[in-house]
């Protein structure tokens, strides 16, 4: 099931997206599916008539996992960490499909990172791997924008990874997905730049969620970005970066500098 967050006139709504590509409809659901379940109404819209928003604005946090693909670590001259390299992005970094990525004034080297993102569905802590599926609401596409020059000079990654608009998410949440071998692709201005698979992850989705839950209590709507395959490069104003993950869909965002 594909759960989207969208607007028609003013207030954001949640809905279920159904139909073949190009002819999808979205059925409005009552309330917040993270707390009230998926209760469909009789109100429907054509997908082309609504504006999709980020499928979730985390109430608490976005957690990133650094260097979870060996080739990506190597392309930046880094070793694969012996322990998971975790970092946080604030919820103010989240934007939705079509929203502009605004390059920060303090950086001249911002790069893209296409990633599979896990959306948590219930409060949890210290989750064993064999029970991880019980706490996952679904999955979405993400782009972990990174200010590389700042990442190199700061002692921690808060500015480099957490600046406003650095976490595009979307286009919706897919609640049913086998994450063992999903294609992860990224296009810069229509040119394929990243072409990987979740099978290349050093730590798979279940292991990542379990490890993250040992460090942080996870709340409904929290998002875990699971790492990016090789092929990262810089973006500049006027660019557009698209992230596509098999079984989910495509997330596209323009890049601007203000």
N, C-alpha and C positions, 0 to 999 in steps of 0.2 A: 504494500500500500504506500502511495506517495502522499505525504502530508506537506502542504504548502502554507505559507503565511503571506497574506496579500491585502491590498486595498482596492476598493472599487470607487468609493467616494471619499471617505475620510478615515474612519476607525479601522485599524488592522483586524483581519479575520483569519481564522484557520479554515482549511478546506482539504478535501480529498481530490486529487487529480487523477482522472481516468480518461481512457480513450487512446486512439492511435496518434502517433506524432503528426502534428498539423491540424488535428481535429479534437484536441483534448477539451474536456469540460472540468470545472472545479465545483464540487458540491460543498456548500458551507456546512461546517460542523458547529455544534453548540459549545461555547466556552473554550477553555484551554485543554487540549488533549493530554497534556502532561499531568493534569490533575483530575480531569473529568472523563477521560476516555474519549473514544471517537463516536460521537452521537451525531449522525447525519440529519440535516434538515432537508426541506424540499426545495431550498433555494439553490439554483445552479447558475453559473456564468460560463461563457466561453473563455478559455484560458487567455486568448488574445485580447479580451476586453478588460483584463485586470492587470494590475502592476504587482509583480512578485517582490516580496521583501526578503530579507534574510530569514530563513525558516525558523530560526530561534535566536533571540538575544539572550545569551546566558545570564541567569540571575546571579551567578557567582563568578565563573571563570572559564577561560579557554586554556587548556594545557597543551603545550607542544612537546614533541619528542624529537630531539636533534640527532642527526647522523644515524638514522635507522635503516639507511640503504648504504651498503659498503661502497658502491661506485660514486655515490654523491659525496660521501666523506672524502674519498680519494681525490675527486676533482677539485676540492677546495684545499687539498693538502693536509687533511686531518686524518688521524687514526680513528678507528672504530672504538667508541668508548666501552670500557669493560662493564660499567654500570650505566643504566639508562640516563641520558642527558635530558632532563626535564626543565621546562621553563614555562612562565605564565604570560598570557596576553590579556589585557583588561577587556571587559565587554564593550568598552567604547571603541575598540579596534574593529568591531564587527560591522560589515556592510553587506548588502544583498546583491542579487543579480542586476547587472546594468549600472550599479552605483559606481561613481568614479573613485579610483584609487588616487588619493592626493599625496604626491611626493612631499616629504617633509623638508623644510628649509635647511635643516641641519645635516642633510645627507645628499651626496652626489652619486651614490652607488646603491640603488635599491634593486633587489633581484626578486624574481618570482619563484614560487615553490608549489607545484601542484600536489595536493595531498587528499587522501581519504580521511574523512573526519567521523568520529564516533560521537553520537549524541546520547547522553545518559538519561534514563527514564525514571530512576527512583533513587532515593537517598541510600548511600551504601558506603561501606568502609571495609578494608581488608577482604576483598572478594577473591575467593580461590578461582583459579582458571576454569575449573569445570562448572562454575556457576555464573560466569561472566555474562552469558547470554540472557540471564534473568534480569540484568540491570541495564541492558541496552535498549533504548527506544528505537534507534535507527541510525542511518548513515547519510552523510551528505558530502558534497565536494567542497574543498577549501583551497585557499591560496595563502600560504604563509609568507607574506612579503617581509623582506629583511633588508635593513640598511647595513650593507656589508662594511662600509668604512667605519661606521659607528660600532658595529659588532667587534671590529678589530681593536678599537681604542678604549672602549668602556670595559670596566672590570666585570660587568654583568650585562645581560641582554635586554633589559627592560625597554630602553629607548629603541634599540635596533629592531626588536621584534614586536613592540607593543604600541607603536605610534598609531594615531587615529587612521582608520581605513586600512590597516595592515592585515585584516583577517576577513576577506570576502568569503561568504558561505552561501551555498545554494545549489541548484535552484529550489530544491525541496528536500525533505527527509524521506528516504526509502526505508521502510520498516522491516522488509524481508530481503535478506541478502546474504549470500555465501561469500565471505571475504577472503577465502584461501588463495584465489588466483584471479584477481580482477585487473583489467588493464587500466593504467593511469596515464593519461596523455595531456600534454599542454602545448598550446599553439601561441606563438607570438606573432601578431598581425597575420594570422593565417598560415604561418610556417610551423610545422611540427618541431618542437624543441625538446620535449620530454616524452619518453615512450618507455614506460616501465610496467611493473606488475606487483601486486601485493605479495606474490610468491617470493619476491626478492627482498622482502623485509627481513632484517636481522631478528627482530622480535615481532611476532604476529599480533593480530588485534587482541586476542584473548589474553596473551601474556602482557601486552602493554596496559590494558585496562586493569588487570590484576595488580601490576606494579604501581601504577598511578594511584590506585585506591589505597595502597599501603602508606603513601605519603600524604594524601589529601582525602578528606571526606568529600565524596562526590554527591552533587545535588541534581535534581531533575533539571534538564536543560544545559548542564555543563557539557562542554565540547572538548574532545581530545583529538588533536591533529597528529596523525600517526607517522609522519615523516615523508620525505620527497625522494623520488628517483633522480638519477643523474640528468644533467642537461640544463641546469639552472644558469641564468644569465641576467643581465641588467635590463630594466625597462626605463624608458624616457617618456616625457610628456608627448601625447599624441599616439602612443602605442595602445594596443588592446591585447589582453591576455585571456585565453580561454582554457579552462580546466574541464576535462571530460573523464568521468569514471564509469566504467562498464557497469550496467545495471542501475545506475542512478540518473545520469544526465549530464548536462553541460552548463557550466558557470562562466559567464563572460563579463569582463569589466574593462572600461577604458581607463587610461592613465592620464592624469593632469598635474600641472604644477600651478599653484596660485600664489 
